[in-house]
Amino acid sequence: KKAADDAAAAAVAAAKTADEADTAGLARQNELKKEAEAKAAAATAARDALTKATAAATAAEAAASAAEEAANAFKTITERTAENSGGETSKPRSVRIATVSAQAMPIEVPLRGRTSAKAKVSVVAQTTGVVQTVAVTKGQKVAAGDLLCTLDQGARKLAVDQAQAAVSQAQSAYDSNKTLRDKGFAADNSALQLEAALKGAQAQLQNAQLELGRTEIKTEVSGVVQDPMATVGNMLAAGQPCATVVQLDPMLFVASVPEARIGYARLGLPATVTTISGDKVEGKVTYIAATADEATRSFPVEIELPNADGKILDGISADAIVNVGTSTVHVLPQSVLTLDDDGVLGIRTVEEGDKVAFHAVTIVKDTRDGVWVVGLPFKVNVITVGQEYVQPGQVVDARTADSTPAAVETPVSQENVTS
């Protein structure tokens, strides 16, 4: 029995020890869990702090870059070039050049205007009468001498017949007197009065015939018939129109030349006129106004165009290109143009000694093939790549487009060239 009691007491003690061990293990587990959670929270906070620090550093770098760009914006090309080149003792900067020679190009002045009939003639009656017939219609082409209208002859035919009879009578009297004078039966001076009467009768006949002829109204110019036109039954007085004839051949192109270019204008210059309908005609300058228009300060000019087929009509909008001669120019790509520190437009070149030079230019025309400029020597070595990073007087490593060293020649002036 005592052994049993001892065993039971030992079992109770063992159970108590096990409970105490479980309690201690649970407490330790909770401590470890709390410790792990604390470390995780610390790691998260560290990551957040690192992210904020990185963002702050990036913002500071961007601000510094913006400040540097703002500072460079106020530096001249020369200052930026000096910084980029690393000073005079650094290796010469490499640039690409192309040798360009001057060439003769036609100078063309563009004009915008309209076509205009050379003449609009109002064919008028030269006597009074009622319109009997109108021989033409609007839009009809007529030639010089064609009949347009006829007037009632009235008593004009009778006047011609009467004048013809008077001439016949006077002629008979003159012939009879001449027969008597030839036979010696009449004095020689007896023919004076008869001769005067005959000439008077002949003059009256001519006047009557002219008056009768005025009843037929004919055009003196060729062209196209337009309004205003008379109608049958109208009473026309002397000076009133029967019809209007618009002369379309030759046709005129009318435009104005700006005062800045009037020095180019000369009579006889060839011109190409293109109408808005696509018709293209070659002509010549036939008129240049001596005074400018007060409102526009431009000078009216006229270009005469052949128009035998009448295809070009009056009042059509058109453009003209007038060839005013030729000039020696250089054709350059727009990409080579640059500005110096004073804002002058020009190009940078490489001259003898591999030194950079700046030449101011004037653009005279802009085409698809490039810009036409004047103001350069006959042959120049134009910097095509790197011109923005060099300055006049700087020594450079000049190379051609295929990166081979370029042989720099002395620029040839225009005066040394024989055209």
C-alpha positions as a Markdown table, in Angstrom:
| # | Residue | x | y | z |
|---|---|---|---|---|
| 1 | Lys | 0.0 | 0.0 | 0.0 |
| 2 | Lys | 2.8 | 2.4 | 0.8 |
| 3 | Ala | 4.4 | 1.7 | -2.5 |
| 4 | Ala | 1.1 | 2.4 | -4.3 |
| 5 | Asp | 0.8 | 5.7 | -2.5 |
| 6 | Asp | 4.3 | 6.7 | -3.4 |
| 7 | Ala | 3.6 | 5.9 | -7.0 |
| 8 | Ala | 0.5 | 7.9 | -7.0 |
| 9 | Ala | 2.3 | 10.8 | -5.4 |
| 10 | Ala | 5.0 | 10.6 | -8.0 |
| 11 | Ala | 2.5 | 10.6 | -10.8 |
| 12 | Val | 0.8 | 13.7 | -9.4 |
| 13 | Ala | 4.2 | 15.3 | -9.1 |
| 14 | Ala | 5.0 | 14.3 | -12.7 |
| 15 | Ala | 1.7 | 15.7 | -13.9 |
| 16 | Lys | 2.3 | 18.9 | -12.1 |
| 17 | Thr | 5.8 | 19.2 | -13.6 |
| 18 | Ala | 4.3 | 18.6 | -17.1 |
| 19 | Asp | 1.8 | 21.3 | -16.6 |
| 20 | Glu | 4.4 | 23.7 | -15.5 |
| 21 | Ala | 6.5 | 22.8 | -18.5 |
| 22 | Asp | 3.6 | 23.4 | -20.9 |
| 23 | Thr | 2.9 | 26.8 | -19.3 |
| 24 | Ala | 6.6 | 27.8 | -19.6 |
| 25 | Gly | 6.7 | 26.7 | -23.3 |
| 26 | Leu | 3.5 | 28.6 | -24.1 |
| 27 | Ala | 5.0 | 31.7 | -22.5 |
| 28 | Arg | 8.2 | 31.3 | -24.5 |
| 29 | Gln | 6.3 | 30.9 | -27.7 |
| 30 | Asn | 4.4 | 34.1 | -27.1 |
| 31 | Glu | 7.6 | 35.9 | -26.3 |
| 32 | Leu | 9.2 | 34.7 | -29.6 |
| 33 | Lys | 6.1 | 35.6 | -31.6 |
| 34 | Lys | 6.1 | 39.2 | -30.1 |
| 35 | Glu | 9.8 | 39.5 | -30.9 |
| 36 | Ala | 9.3 | 38.4 | -34.5 |
| 37 | Glu | 6.4 | 40.9 | -34.9 |
| 38 | Ala | 8.6 | 43.6 | -33.5 |
| 39 | Lys | 11.4 | 42.8 | -36.0 |
| 40 | Ala | 8.9 | 42.7 | -39.0 |
| 41 | Ala | 7.5 | 46.2 | -38.0 |
| 42 | Ala | 11.1 | 47.5 | -37.7 |
| 43 | Ala | 12.0 | 46.1 | -41.2 |
| 44 | Thr | 8.8 | 47.7 | -42.7 |
| 45 | Ala | 9.7 | 51.1 | -41.2 |
| 46 | Ala | 13.2 | 50.8 | -42.5 |
| 47 | Arg | 11.9 | 50.1 | -46.0 |
| 48 | Asp | 9.6 | 53.1 | -45.9 |
| 49 | Ala | 12.4 | 55.4 | -44.7 |
| 50 | Leu | 14.6 | 54.1 | -47.6 |
| 51 | Thr | 11.9 | 54.8 | -50.2 |
| 52 | Lys | 11.4 | 58.3 | -48.9 |
| 53 | Ala | 15.1 | 58.9 | -48.9 |
| 54 | Thr | 15.4 | 57.7 | -52.5 |
| 55 | Ala | 12.6 | 59.9 | -53.6 |
| 56 | Ala | 14.1 | 62.9 | -51.9 |
| 57 | Ala | 17.5 | 62.2 | -53.6 |
| 58 | Thr | 15.8 | 61.9 | -57.0 |
| 59 | Ala | 14.0 | 65.2 | -56.5 |
| 60 | Ala | 17.2 | 66.9 | -55.4 |
| 61 | Glu | 19.0 | 65.6 | -58.5 |
| 62 | Ala | 16.2 | 66.8 | -60.8 |
| 63 | Ala | 16.3 | 70.2 | -59.1 |
| 64 | Ala | 20.0 | 70.4 | -59.6 |
| 65 | Ser | 19.7 | 69.5 | -63.3 |
| 66 | Ala | 17.0 | 72.1 | -63.8 |
| 67 | Ala | 19.1 | 74.7 | -62.1 |
| 68 | Glu | 22.0 | 73.9 | -64.4 |
| 69 | Glu | 19.9 | 74.1 | -67.5 |
| 70 | Ala | 18.5 | 77.4 | -66.4 |
| 71 | Ala | 22.1 | 78.7 | -65.8 |
| 72 | Asn | 23.2 | 77.4 | -69.3 |
| 73 | Ala | 20.3 | 79.2 | -70.9 |
| 74 | Phe | 22.0 | 82.5 | -70.2 |
| 75 | Lys | 25.3 | 81.3 | -71.5 |
| 76 | Thr | 26.5 | 82.3 | -75.0 |
| 77 | Ile | 27.3 | 79.7 | -77.7 |
| 78 | Thr | 30.9 | 80.6 | -77.1 |
| 79 | Glu | 30.8 | 79.8 | -73.4 |
| 80 | Arg | 29.0 | 76.5 | -73.9 |
| 81 | Thr | 31.4 | 75.6 | -76.7 |
| 82 | Ala | 34.4 | 76.3 | -74.4 |
| 83 | Glu | 32.9 | 74.1 | -71.7 |
| 84 | Asn | 32.2 | 71.2 | -74.0 |
| 85 | Ser | 35.5 | 71.4 | -75.7 |
| 86 | Gly | 37.4 | 71.0 | -72.4 |
| 87 | Gly | 39.6 | 74.1 | -73.0 |
| 88 | Glu | 42.2 | 75.0 | -75.6 |
| 89 | Thr | 44.5 | 72.1 | -74.7 |
| 90 | Ser | 41.8 | 69.4 | -75.3 |
| 91 | Lys | 41.7 | 67.4 | -78.5 |
| 92 | Pro | 40.1 | 69.3 | -81.5 |
| 93 | Arg | 36.4 | 68.6 | -81.8 |
| 94 | Ser | 35.5 | 66.5 | -84.8 |
| 95 | Val | 33.1 | 68.1 | -87.3 |
| 96 | Arg | 31.7 | 67.1 | -90.7 |
| 97 | Ile | 32.1 | 69.4 | -93.7 |
| 98 | Ala | 30.9 | 69.6 | -97.3 |
| 99 | Thr | 32.5 | 71.7 | -100.0 |
| 100 | Val | 29.8 | 73.8 | -101.8 |
| 101 | Ser | 30.5 | 76.0 | -104.9 |
| 102 | Ala | 28.3 | 78.8 | -106.1 |
| 103 | Gln | 26.2 | 78.3 | -109.2 |
| 104 | Ala | 24.2 | 80.6 | -111.5 |
| 105 | Met | 20.5 | 80.4 | -110.7 |
| 106 | Pro | 17.6 | 82.2 | -112.3 |
| 107 | Ile | 16.0 | 84.9 | -110.1 |
| 108 | Glu | 12.2 | 84.6 | -110.4 |
| 109 | Val | 9.7 | 87.1 | -109.0 |
| 110 | Pro | 6.3 | 85.6 | -108.2 |
| 111 | Leu | 3.2 | 87.7 | -108.9 |
| 112 | Arg | -0.5 | 87.2 | -108.1 |
| 113 | Gly | -3.1 | 88.9 | -110.2 |
| 114 | Arg | -5.8 | 88.3 | -112.7 |
| 115 | Thr | -6.4 | 88.2 | -116.5 |
| 116 | Ser | -7.8 | 91.3 | -118.2 |
| 117 | Ala | -9.0 | 91.8 | -121.8 |
| 118 | Lys | -6.7 | 94.1 | -123.7 |
| 119 | Ala | -9.7 | 96.2 | -124.9 |
| 120 | Lys | -13.4 | 96.4 | -124.4 |
| 121 | Val | -14.7 | 98.4 | -127.4 |
| 122 | Ser | -18.2 | 99.8 | -127.5 |
| 123 | Val | -19.2 | 99.8 | -131.1 |
| 124 | Val | -21.5 | 102.9 | -131.4 |
| 125 | Ala | -23.8 | 104.3 | -134.1 |
| 126 | Gln | -22.4 | 107.3 | -136.1 |
| 127 | Thr | -25.8 | 108.4 | -137.1 |
| 128 | Thr | -29.4 | 108.4 | -135.9 |
| 129 | Gly | -31.8 | 105.7 | -136.8 |
| 130 | Val | -34.0 | 102.8 | -135.8 |
| 131 | Val | -32.3 | 99.4 | -135.4 |
| 132 | Gln | -33.6 | 97.1 | -138.2 |
| 133 | Thr | -31.4 | 94.0 | -137.6 |
| 134 | Val | -28.9 | 92.7 | -135.1 |
| 135 | Ala | -26.5 | 90.4 | -136.9 |
| 136 | Val | -24.7 | 88.9 | -133.9 |
| 137 | Thr | -25.5 | 87.3 | -130.5 |
| 138 | Lys | -23.9 | 87.5 | -127.1 |
| 139 | Gly | -20.8 | 85.4 | -126.9 |
| 140 | Gln | -20.3 | 85.2 | -130.7 |
| 141 | Lys | -16.7 | 85.7 | -132.0 |
| 142 | Val | -16.4 | 88.4 | -134.6 |
| 143 | Ala | -13.5 | 89.6 | -136.8 |
| 144 | Ala | -12.6 | 93.2 | -137.7 |
| 145 | Gly | -15.1 | 94.4 | -140.4 |
| 146 | Asp | -18.0 | 92.1 | -139.4 |
| 147 | Leu | -21.5 | 93.6 | -139.4 |
| 148 | Leu | -23.1 | 94.0 | -136.0 |
| 149 | Cys | -26.3 | 96.1 | -136.6 |
| 150 | Thr | -28.2 | 97.8 | -139.4 |
| 151 | Leu | -30.3 | 101.0 | -139.1 |
| 152 | Asp | -33.3 | 102.1 | -141.1 |
| 153 | Gln | -31.9 | 103.8 | -144.2 |
| 154 | Gly | -34.9 | 106.3 | -144.3 |
| 155 | Ala | -34.3 | 109.1 | -146.8 |
| 156 | Arg | -30.6 | 108.4 | -147.0 |
| 157 | Lys | -31.0 | 106.2 | -150.1 |
| 158 | Leu | -33.0 | 109.0 | -151.8 |
| 159 | Ala | -30.3 | 111.5 | -150.9 |
| 160 | Val | -27.7 | 109.3 | -152.7 |
| 161 | Asp | -29.9 | 109.0 | -155.8 |
| 162 | Gln | -30.4 | 112.7 | -155.8 |
| 163 | Ala | -26.7 | 113.4 | -155.4 |
| 164 | Gln | -26.0 | 110.9 | -158.2 |
| 165 | Ala | -28.3 | 112.7 | -160.5 |
| 166 | Ala | -26.7 | 116.1 | -159.7 |
| 167 | Val | -23.3 | 114.6 | -160.5 |
| 168 | Ser | -24.6 | 113.3 | -163.8 |
| 169 | Gln | -26.0 | 116.7 | -164.7 |
| 170 | Ala | -22.9 | 118.5 | -163.8 |
| 171 | Gln | -20.7 | 116.0 | -165.6 |
| 172 | Ser | -22.8 | 116.4 | -168.8 |
| 173 | Ala | -22.5 | 120.2 | -168.7 |
| 174 | Tyr | -18.8 | 120.0 | -168.1 |
| 175 | Asp | -18.4 | 117.5 | -171.0 |
| 176 | Ser | -20.4 | 119.7 | -173.4 |
| 177 | Asn | -18.3 | 122.7 | -172.5 |
| 178 | Lys | -15.1 | 120.8 | -173.1 |
| 179 | Thr | -16.3 | 119.8 | -176.6 |
| 180 | Leu | -17.0 | 123.5 | -177.4 |
| 181 | Arg | -13.6 | 124.5 | -176.0 |
| 182 | Asp | -11.9 | 121.9 | -178.0 |
| 183 | Lys | -13.5 | 123.3 | -181.2 |
| 184 | Gly | -12.8 | 126.8 | -180.3 |
| 185 | Phe | -16.4 | 127.9 | -179.8 |
| 186 | Ala | -16.0 | 128.6 | -176.0 |
| 187 | Ala | -13.4 | 130.4 | -174.0 |
| 188 | Asp | -11.0 | 128.4 | -171.9 |
| 189 | Asn | -12.1 | 130.1 | -168.7 |
| 190 | Ser | -15.7 | 129.1 | -169.2 |
| 191 | Ala | -14.9 | 125.7 | -167.8 |
| 192 | Leu | -14.0 | 127.0 | -164.3 |
| 193 | Gln | -17.6 | 127.4 | -163.1 |
| 194 | Leu | -18.7 | 124.1 | -164.6 |
| 195 | Glu | -15.7 | 122.2 | -163.1 |
| 196 | Ala | -16.5 | 123.7 | -159.6 |
| 197 | Ala | -20.1 | 122.6 | -159.9 |
| 198 | Leu | -19.1 | 119.1 | -160.9 |
| 199 | Lys | -16.7 | 118.8 | -157.9 |
| 200 | Gly | -19.4 | 120.1 | -155.6 |
| 201 | Ala | -21.9 | 117.6 | -156.9 |
| 202 | Gln | -19.3 | 114.8 | -156.4 |
| 203 | Ala | -18.6 | 115.8 | -152.8 |
| 204 | Gln | -22.4 | 115.8 | -152.0 |
| 205 | Leu | -22.6 | 112.3 | -153.5 |
| 206 | Gln | -19.7 | 111.1 | -151.3 |
| 207 | Asn | -21.4 | 112.6 | -148.2 |
| 208 | Ala | -24.7 | 111.0 | -149.1 |
| 209 | Gln | -23.0 | 107.6 | -149.6 |
| 210 | Leu | -21.1 | 107.9 | -146.3 |
| 211 | Glu | -24.3 | 108.7 | -144.5 |
| 212 | Leu | -26.0 | 105.7 | -146.1 |
| 213 | Gly | -23.0 | 103.5 | -145.1 |
| 214 | Arg | -23.3 | 104.6 | -141.5 |
| 215 | Thr | -26.6 | 102.7 | -141.3 |
| 216 | Glu | -24.4 | 99.5 | -141.2 |
| 217 | Ile | -22.6 | 99.3 | -137.9 |
| 218 | Lys | -19.4 | 97.2 | -138.2 |
| 219 | Thr | -16.7 | 96.4 | -135.6 |
| 220 | Glu | -13.1 | 97.6 | -136.1 |
| 221 | Val | -11.6 | 95.0 | -133.7 |
| 222 | Ser | -11.9 | 91.2 | -133.4 |
| 223 | Gly | -13.2 | 89.6 | -130.2 |
| 224 | Val | -16.3 | 88.4 | -128.5 |
| 225 | Val | -19.6 | 90.2 | -128.4 |
| 226 | Gln | -20.9 | 91.2 | -124.9 |
| 227 | Asp | -23.5 | 93.4 | -123.4 |
| 228 | Pro | -24.7 | 96.1 | -123.7 |
| 229 | Met | -26.4 | 95.2 | -127.0 |
| 230 | Ala | -29.1 | 97.0 | -128.9 |
| 231 | Thr | -32.3 | 95.2 | -129.9 |
| 232 | Val | -34.4 | 95.5 | -133.1 |
| 233 | Gly | -36.7 | 98.6 | -132.8 |
| 234 | Asn | -34.4 | 100.6 | -130.6 |
| 235 | Met | -33.8 | 104.2 | -131.6 |
| 236 | Leu | -30.1 | 104.8 | -131.6 |
| 237 | Ala | -28.6 | 108.3 | -131.6 |
| 238 | Ala | -25.1 | 109.0 | -132.7 |
| 239 | Gly | -22.7 | 107.7 | -130.0 |
| 240 | Gln | -25.1 | 105.1 | -128.6 |
| 241 | Pro | -23.8 | 101.5 | -128.5 |
| 242 | Cys | -24.9 | 98.7 | -130.9 |
| 243 | Ala | -22.8 | 96.1 | -129.1 |
| 244 | Thr | -19.6 | 95.7 | -127.0 |
| 245 | Val | -16.7 | 93.7 | -128.3 |
| 246 | Val | -14.2 | 92.3 | -125.8 |
| 247 | Gln | -10.8 | 91.8 | -127.4 |
| 248 | Leu | -9.3 | 88.5 | -126.0 |
| 249 | Asp | -6.2 | 88.2 | -128.2 |
| 250 | Pro | -3.8 | 89.2 | -126.9 |
| 251 | Met | -4.9 | 88.8 | -123.3 |
| 252 | Leu | -3.3 | 90.7 | -120.4 |
| 253 | Phe | -2.2 | 89.6 | -117.0 |
| 254 | Val | -2.5 | 92.4 | -114.5 |
| 255 | Ala | -0.7 | 92.4 | -111.1 |
| 256 | Ser | 1.4 | 94.6 | -108.8 |
| 257 | Val | 5.1 | 94.4 | -108.0 |
| 258 | Pro | 6.1 | 95.3 | -104.4 |
| 259 | Glu | 8.3 | 98.4 | -104.1 |
| 260 | Ala | 11.1 | 96.3 | -102.7 |
| 261 | Arg | 11.3 | 94.4 | -106.0 |
| 262 | Ile | 10.5 | 97.1 | -108.5 |
| 263 | Gly | 14.2 | 97.4 | -109.3 |
| 264 | Tyr | 14.1 | 94.0 | -111.0 |
| 265 | Ala | 11.2 | 95.0 | -113.3 |
| 266 | Arg | 12.0 | 95.7 | -117.0 |
| 267 | Leu | 10.0 | 95.8 | -120.1 |
| 268 | Gly | 10.3 | 92.6 | -122.2 |
| 269 | Leu | 11.1 | 90.2 | -119.4 |
| 270 | Pro | 9.8 | 86.7 | -120.0 |
| 271 | Ala | 7.1 | 85.5 | -117.8 |
| 272 | Thr | 5.0 | 82.3 | -117.3 |
| 273 | Val | 1.4 | 82.8 | -116.3 |
| 274 | Thr | -0.7 | 80.0 | -114.8 |
| 275 | Thr | -4.4 | 80.5 | -114.4 |
| 276 | Ile | -6.5 | 79.0 | -111.6 |
| 277 | Ser | -7.9 | 76.6 | -114.1 |
| 278 | Gly | -4.5 | 75.2 | -114.9 |
| 279 | Asp | -3.8 | 76.9 | -118.2 |
| 280 | Lys | -0.1 | 77.9 | -118.6 |
| 281 | Val | 1.0 | 80.6 | -121.1 |
| 282 | Glu | 4.3 | 82.3 | -121.8 |
| 283 | Gly | 4.3 | 86.1 | -122.2 |
| 284 | Lys | 6.3 | 89.2 | -121.8 |
| 285 | Val | 6.1 | 92.3 | -119.6 |
| 286 | Thr | 4.7 | 95.1 | -121.7 |
| 287 | Tyr | 3.9 | 97.8 | -119.1 |
| 288 | Ile | 5.3 | 99.0 | -115.8 |
| 289 | Ala | 3.6 | 101.9 | -114.0 |
| 290 | Ala | 5.8 | 104.9 | -113.3 |
| 291 | Thr | 4.1 | 105.7 | -109.9 |
| 292 | Ala | 3.2 | 103.4 | -107.0 |
| 293 | Asp | -0.3 | 102.9 | -105.7 |
| 294 | Glu | -0.7 | 105.1 | -102.6 |
| 295 | Ala | -2.6 | 102.5 | -100.6 |
| 296 | Thr | -0.4 | 99.4 | -101.3 |
| 297 | Arg | 2.9 | 101.1 | -102.2 |
| 298 | Ser | 3.2 | 98.7 | -105.2 |
| 299 | Phe | 3.6 | 99.2 | -108.9 |
| 300 | Pro | 1.0 | 97.9 | -111.4 |
| 301 | Val | 2.4 | 95.9 | -114.2 |
| 302 | Glu | 1.0 | 94.1 | -117.3 |
| 303 | Ile | 2.1 | 91.0 | -119.0 |
| 304 | Glu | 0.8 | 90.4 | -122.6 |
| 305 | Leu | -0.2 | 86.8 | -123.4 |
| 306 | Pro | -1.1 | 85.2 | -126.8 |
| 307 | Asn | -4.6 | 83.9 | -126.8 |
| 308 | Ala | -5.5 | 83.0 | -130.4 |
| 309 | Asp | -7.9 | 80.2 | -129.3 |
| 310 | Gly | -9.6 | 82.5 | -126.8 |
| 311 | Lys | -9.2 | 79.8 | -124.1 |
| 312 | Ile | -8.1 | 82.3 | -121.5 |
| 313 | Leu | -11.1 | 84.5 | -120.4 |
| 314 | Asp | -11.2 | 87.9 | -118.9 |
| 315 | Gly | -11.1 | 88.3 | -115.1 |
| 316 | Ile | -9.6 | 84.9 | -114.1 |
| 317 | Ser | -7.3 | 84.7 | -111.1 |
| 318 | Ala | -3.7 | 83.7 | -112.0 |
| 319 | Asp | -0.1 | 83.5 | -110.8 |
| 320 | Ala | 2.9 | 84.6 | -112.8 |
| 321 | Ile | 6.6 | 83.9 | -112.5 |
| 322 | Val | 8.8 | 86.6 | -114.0 |
| 323 | Asn | 12.4 | 85.7 | -114.8 |
| 324 | Val | 14.4 | 88.8 | -113.9 |
| 325 | Gly | 17.8 | 87.3 | -114.7 |
| 326 | Thr | 20.4 | 85.1 | -113.0 |
| 327 | Ser | 22.5 | 85.5 | -109.9 |
| 328 | Thr | 25.4 | 83.6 | -108.3 |
| 329 | Val | 24.0 | 81.7 | -105.2 |
| 330 | His | 24.8 | 78.8 | -103.0 |
| 331 | Val | 22.3 | 76.1 | -102.5 |
| 332 | Leu | 22.5 | 74.8 | -98.9 |
| 333 | Pro | 20.4 | 72.5 | -96.7 |
| 334 | Gln | 18.4 | 74.4 | -94.0 |
| 335 | Ser | 20.0 | 72.4 | -91.3 |
| 336 | Val | 23.4 | 74.1 | -91.7 |
| 337 | Leu | 22.0 | 77.6 | -91.0 |
| 338 | Thr | 22.8 | 78.9 | -87.5 |
| 339 | Leu | 22.9 | 82.1 | -85.5 |
| 340 | Asp | 25.9 | 83.8 | -83.9 |
| 341 | Asp | 25.9 | 85.4 | -80.5 |
| 342 | Asp | 24.4 | 88.5 | -81.9 |
| 343 | Gly | 21.5 | 86.7 | -83.6 |
| 344 | Val | 22.9 | 87.1 | -87.2 |
| 345 | Leu | 21.9 | 84.3 | -89.6 |
| 346 | Gly | 24.7 | 82.5 | -91.3 |
| 347 | Ile | 26.8 | 79.4 | -91.6 |
| 348 | Arg | 30.0 | 78.1 | -90.0 |
| 349 | Thr | 32.8 | 77.0 | -92.2 |
| 350 | Val | 36.3 | 75.5 | -92.0 |
| 351 | Glu | 39.1 | 77.5 | -93.6 |
| 352 | Glu | 42.8 | 77.0 | -94.1 |
| 353 | Gly | 44.4 | 75.9 | -90.9 |
| 354 | Asp | 41.4 | 73.9 | -89.8 |
| 355 | Lys | 39.9 | 77.0 | -88.2 |
| 356 | Val | 36.2 | 77.7 | -87.9 |
| 357 | Ala | 34.8 | 80.9 | -89.5 |
| 358 | Phe | 31.4 | 82.4 | -89.5 |
| 359 | His | 29.8 | 83.9 | -92.6 |
| 360 | Ala | 26.5 | 85.9 | -92.6 |
| 361 | Val | 24.1 | 85.0 | -95.4 |
| 362 | Thr | 21.0 | 86.3 | -97.0 |
| 363 | Ile | 18.2 | 83.9 | -98.1 |
| 364 | Val | 16.8 | 84.8 | -101.5 |
| 365 | Lys | 14.7 | 81.7 | -102.1 |
| 366 | Asp | 13.5 | 78.6 | -100.3 |
| 367 | Thr | 13.0 | 75.4 | -102.4 |
| 368 | Arg | 12.7 | 71.7 | -101.9 |
| 369 | Asp | 16.3 | 71.3 | -102.8 |
| 370 | Gly | 17.5 | 73.7 | -100.1 |
| 371 | Val | 17.8 | 77.4 | -99.5 |
| 372 | Trp | 19.4 | 79.8 | -102.0 |
| 373 | Val | 21.7 | 82.2 | -100.2 |
| 374 | Val | 24.1 | 85.0 | -101.2 |
| 375 | Gly | 27.0 | 86.6 | -99.4 |
| 376 | Leu | 29.5 | 83.7 | -99.5 |
| 377 | Pro | 32.8 | 83.1 | -101.2 |
| 378 | Phe | 32.6 | 81.2 | -104.5 |
| 379 | Lys | 33.7 | 77.9 | -102.8 |
| 380 | Val | 33.3 | 77.2 | -99.1 |
| 381 | Asn | 33.7 | 74.3 | -96.7 |
| 382 | Val | 30.4 | 74.3 | -94.9 |
| 383 | Ile | 30.2 | 72.5 | -91.5 |
| 384 | Thr | 27.2 | 70.2 | -91.8 |
| 385 | Val | 27.5 | 68.4 | -88.5 |
| 386 | Gly | 28.7 | 70.0 | -85.2 |
| 387 | Gln | 28.3 | 73.6 | -86.2 |
| 388 | Glu | 26.4 | 74.4 | -83.0 |
| 389 | Tyr | 29.4 | 73.3 | -80.8 |
| 390 | Val | 32.2 | 75.3 | -82.3 |
| 391 | Gln | 33.1 | 78.9 | -82.5 |
| 392 | Pro | 35.0 | 81.2 | -84.9 |
| 393 | Gly | 38.8 | 80.7 | -84.6 |
| 394 | Gln | 38.5 | 77.3 | -83.0 |
| 395 | Val | 40.7 | 74.6 | -84.5 |
| 396 | Val | 38.7 | 71.5 | -85.4 |
| 397 | Asp | 39.2 | 68.0 | -86.8 |
| 398 | Ala | 37.4 | 68.4 | -90.2 |
| 399 | Arg | 36.2 | 65.3 | -91.8 |
| 400 | Thr | 34.0 | 64.4 | -94.8 |
| 401 | Ala | 30.7 | 62.7 | -94.7 |
| 402 | Asp | 32.4 | 59.2 | -94.7 |
| 403 | Ser | 34.5 | 60.2 | -91.7 |
| 404 | Thr | 37.8 | 60.5 | -93.7 |
| 405 | Pro | 40.0 | 63.6 | -93.0 |
| 406 | Ala | 39.1 | 66.5 | -95.2 |
| 407 | Ala | 41.6 | 68.5 | -97.2 |
| 408 | Val | 40.7 | 72.1 | -96.3 |
| 409 | Glu | 41.3 | 74.6 | -99.2 |
| 410 | Thr | 41.4 | 78.3 | -99.1 |
| 411 | Pro | 38.0 | 79.8 | -99.9 |
| 412 | Val | 37.7 | 81.3 | -103.4 |
| 413 | Ser | 36.2 | 84.7 | -103.5 |
| 414 | Gln | 33.6 | 85.7 | -106.1 |
| 415 | Glu | 35.9 | 88.4 | -107.6 |
| 416 | Asn | 38.4 | 85.6 | -108.6 |
| 417 | Val | 35.8 | 83.7 | -110.6 |
| 418 | Thr | 35.2 | 84.2 | -114.3 |
| 419 | Ser | 31.6 | 83.5 | -115.2 |
